[in-house]
Amino acid sequence: MRCFLRSLLHSLGLAAIAFGAVAAVAPALALPKPPKIPVSKPFAAVNVRLPAPPSDPSFAAFRQSLAALARRRSFDELAHLMIANGFFWDRDSGKRFDPKRLPAQNLATALRLDQGSDSGWEMLADFAAEPTASPSSAAPGILCAPGRPGFDQNDFDALLDATRTTANDWVYPRVAGVVLHRRQSEESPPIETLGSYFVRLLRFQTAPANAVPLHTSWARIIVPDGKVGSVAPDTISSLSAAQLCYAKDITGRWVIAGFIGGGS
């Protein structure tokens, strides 16, 4: 830059005086530049329609009972809320399902309740807190939570082809108003507010130790116009997220009917 200014001032016949003046004031005129927003290749936006809670008020009451027993870590109460026969476990990658065991025992294995860790009960509490659910393709009358979004399958397939990705590379906002931040912190400057569309998941990042409020990890994503930023992981979901499935038994009582493990 300084060489360019020197040659320009020489051409104007002002090198002896003006260049020294410019060099002296340039530092004072320099302003801090805002950090650049990383940009990747844009892609076509594929809209999603977020699932809604079931209209049956008894389902909300059932979820409250499920949340209460999850807080109490009560296996006996859990067994009482299980379907009597026909419990299923899809995406059982470890082949741990045993049809000879009781439904509650299989669910305990799926959620790792039988390993003495609180994480399984916390996962059960998260399922109980999820208000949305959508019909399962496994059998009529079964609802699985969290519910799956609606979207145009042809548009989504075209997106996968154009970006040479798989469905596991894409997530969507679970609620309206999710803020995209430049870095993995809520104190980081916001880039924009996400719309109801698929975004590409790049990776998960560890949050800074001094992050307030504390999130242990953040998701790094690309939005349709190519901007790259971070969102809190609990604000997004994927089509391959784990689901807990429910049905009504012969008495009309809601029970846990199955589990769909996370992943493809």
C-alpha positions in Angstrom: 0.0 0.0 0.0 2.8 2.5 0.9 4.6 1.8 -2.4 1.4 2.4 -4.3 0.9 5.7 -2.5 4.5 6.8 -3.2 4.1 6.2 -6.9 0.8 8.0 -7.0 2.1 11.0 -5.2 5.2 11.1 -7.4 2.9 11.2 -10.4 1.3 14.3 -8.9 4.6 15.9 -8.1 3.8 15.9 -4.4 6.1 13.2 -3.1 8.4 15.3 -1.0 5.7 16.7 1.2 2.5 14.8 0.8 3.8 11.3 1.3 5.3 12.1 4.6 2.0 13.7 5.7 0.0 10.7 4.6 2.3 8.3 6.3 2.0 10.3 9.5 -1.8 10.4 9.6 -2.5 7.0 8.2 -2.2 5.2 11.5 -4.5 7.7 13.2 -7.2 7.2 10.5 -7.1 3.4 10.6 -10.2 2.0 12.0 -10.6 -1.6 13.4 -12.3 -3.9 10.9 -15.2 -6.1 12.0 -14.4 -9.8 11.8 -15.4 -11.3 8.5 -18.2 -13.8 8.4 -17.0 -17.1 6.9 -18.9 -17.9 3.7 -19.2 -21.2 1.9 -21.0 -22.2 -1.3 -24.7 -21.3 -1.2 -27.4 -23.9 -1.8 -31.1 -24.0 -2.5 -33.3 -23.6 0.6 -35.7 -26.5 1.3 -38.4 -25.4 3.7 -39.6 -27.5 6.6 -42.9 -27.5 8.4 -42.4 -28.0 12.1 -44.4 -30.8 13.8 -47.2 -29.9 16.2 -48.2 -31.4 19.5 -51.0 -34.0 19.4 -54.5 -32.6 20.1 -55.3 -35.3 22.6 -55.1 -33.8 26.1 -54.5 -37.2 27.6 -51.2 -37.4 25.8 -49.9 -34.3 27.6 -51.0 -35.8 30.9 -49.2 -39.0 30.1 -46.0 -37.1 29.3 -46.2 -35.4 32.7 -46.4 -38.8 34.4 -43.4 -40.0 32.4 -41.4 -36.9 33.4 -42.2 -37.5 37.1 -41.0 -41.1 37.1 -37.9 -40.1 35.2 -37.1 -37.6 38.0 -37.7 -40.3 40.6 -35.5 -42.9 38.6 -38.3 -45.4 39.2 -37.9 -48.6 37.1 -41.0 -50.1 38.6 -43.2 -47.2 37.5 -41.6 -47.3 34.1 -42.6 -50.9 33.7 -46.2 -50.0 34.4 -46.1 -47.5 31.5 -44.8 -50.0 28.9 -46.9 -51.8 26.3 -47.7 -55.3 27.3 -46.7 -56.9 24.0 -45.1 -55.9 20.7 -42.5 -53.4 22.0 -40.1 -52.6 19.1 -36.6 -51.2 18.8 -35.6 -49.8 15.4 -32.1 -48.9 14.5 -30.7 -51.3 17.1 -27.1 -51.0 15.8 -25.7 -53.1 18.6 -28.2 -55.9 18.2 -29.1 -55.7 21.9 -32.8 -56.2 21.6 -34.0 -59.4 23.2 -37.6 -60.4 22.5 -37.5 -62.8 25.5 -37.0 -59.9 27.9 -39.7 -57.6 29.3 -40.4 -54.4 27.3 -39.1 -52.2 30.2 -35.8 -54.2 30.3 -35.3 -53.6 26.5 -36.0 -49.9 26.9 -33.6 -49.8 29.9 -30.9 -51.3 27.7 -31.7 -48.9 24.8 -31.5 -45.8 27.1 -28.7 -47.3 29.2 -30.8 -47.1 32.4 -29.3 -50.4 33.4 -25.8 -49.0 33.6 -26.3 -47.0 36.8 -25.9 -43.7 35.0 -28.2 -40.7 35.3 -27.7 -39.8 31.6 -30.3 -42.4 30.6 -32.9 -41.1 33.0 -32.1 -37.6 31.8 -32.7 -38.7 28.2 -36.0 -40.2 29.2 -36.9 -36.9 30.8 -36.0 -35.1 27.6 -38.4 -37.3 25.7 -41.1 -36.7 28.2 -40.6 -32.9 27.8 -40.9 -33.1 24.0 -44.5 -31.9 23.1 -44.4 -32.8 19.4 -45.1 -36.2 18.0 -45.9 -37.6 14.5 -47.4 -40.9 13.3 -45.0 -43.8 12.8 -44.8 -45.8 9.7 -44.3 -48.9 11.9 -47.9 -49.5 12.6 -51.2 -47.5 12.8 -51.9 -45.7 16.0 -48.3 -45.2 17.0 -46.9 -41.7 17.7 -43.2 -41.0 17.9 -41.5 -38.0 19.6 -40.0 -35.7 18.7 -42.2 -35.4 15.7 -40.7 -35.3 12.2 -41.0 -32.2 10.1 -42.9 -32.0 6.8 -40.9 -31.1 3.6 -40.9 -31.7 -0.1 -39.0 -35.0 -0.6 -38.2 -34.2 -4.2 -36.6 -30.9 -3.3 -34.6 -32.5 -0.5 -33.4 -35.2 -2.8 -32.3 -32.6 -5.3 -30.4 -30.8 -2.5 -28.6 -34.0 -1.5 -27.6 -34.6 -5.2 -26.4 -31.0 -5.8 -24.3 -30.9 -2.6 -23.2 -34.6 -2.8 -24.3 -35.1 0.8 -26.5 -37.5 2.7 -29.6 -36.8 4.9 -27.3 -37.1 8.0 -25.5 -33.9 6.9 -28.6 -31.8 7.4 -30.5 -30.4 10.4 -33.3 -27.9 10.9 -34.3 -25.5 13.7 -36.6 -27.0 16.3 -38.3 -23.7 17.0 -38.7 -20.3 15.4 -36.1 -17.6 16.2 -32.9 -19.6 16.4 -30.0 -17.2 16.3 -26.9 -17.9 14.2 -23.7 -16.6 16.0 -20.3 -16.0 14.5 -18.7 -18.1 17.2 -19.7 -20.8 19.7 -21.0 -18.4 22.3 -24.3 -16.5 23.0 -22.2 -13.4 23.6 -20.8 -13.7 20.1 -22.3 -11.2 17.5 -25.4 -12.6 15.8 -25.3 -13.1 12.1 -29.0 -13.7 11.4 -32.1 -15.5 12.6 -32.7 -18.9 11.0 -35.8 -19.5 9.0 -37.7 -22.8 8.7 -35.4 -24.6 6.3 -32.7 -27.2 6.3 -29.1 -26.1 7.1 -25.9 -28.1 6.6 -24.2 -29.4 9.7 -20.4 -29.1 9.5 -19.4 -30.3 13.0 -19.9 -29.9 16.7 -17.5 -27.6 18.6 -16.6 -27.4 22.2 -17.8 -24.2 23.9 -15.2 -21.8 25.4 -14.7 -22.4 29.1 -16.0 -19.0 30.0 -19.2 -19.2 27.9 -22.2 -17.7 29.6 -24.7 -19.3 29.8 -22.7 -22.5 29.5 -23.3 -24.8 26.6 -20.9 -27.7 26.5 -20.9 -27.8 22.7 -22.2 -25.8 19.7 -23.1 -26.8 16.2 -21.2 -25.3 13.2 -23.6 -24.9 10.3 -24.0 -23.4 6.8 -27.2 -21.5 6.0 -28.6 -21.4 2.4 -26.9 -18.1 1.4 -23.5 -19.6 2.3 -22.9 -17.9 5.7 -21.2 -20.1 8.3 -21.9 -19.7 12.0 -22.7 -21.5 15.2 -26.0 -22.4 17.0 -26.7 -24.0 20.3 -27.2 -27.8 19.7 -30.5 -28.0 21.6 -32.1 -25.6 19.0 -31.7 -28.0 16.1 -32.7 -31.5 15.2 -32.1 -34.0 12.4 -34.2 -36.5 10.5 -32.2 -39.3 12.2 -32.7 -38.2 15.8 -33.7 -40.8 18.3 -37.5 -41.1 19.0 -39.6 -42.6 21.8 -42.8 -44.0 20.5 -46.2 -44.3 22.2 -49.6 -45.9 21.6 -52.9 -46.5 23.5 -53.5 -49.9 24.9 -56.8 -51.8 24.8 -58.0 -49.7 27.8 -57.3 -46.4 26.1 -54.3 -45.7 28.3 -51.1 -44.2 26.7 -48.0 -46.5 27.0 -44.5 -46.6 25.6 -44.6 -48.8 22.5 -41.1 -48.6 21.0 -37.8 -46.8 20.6 -36.0 -45.7 17.4 -32.3 -45.2 17.9 -30.4 -42.2 16.6 -28.5 -42.5 13.3 -29.3 -43.8 9.9 
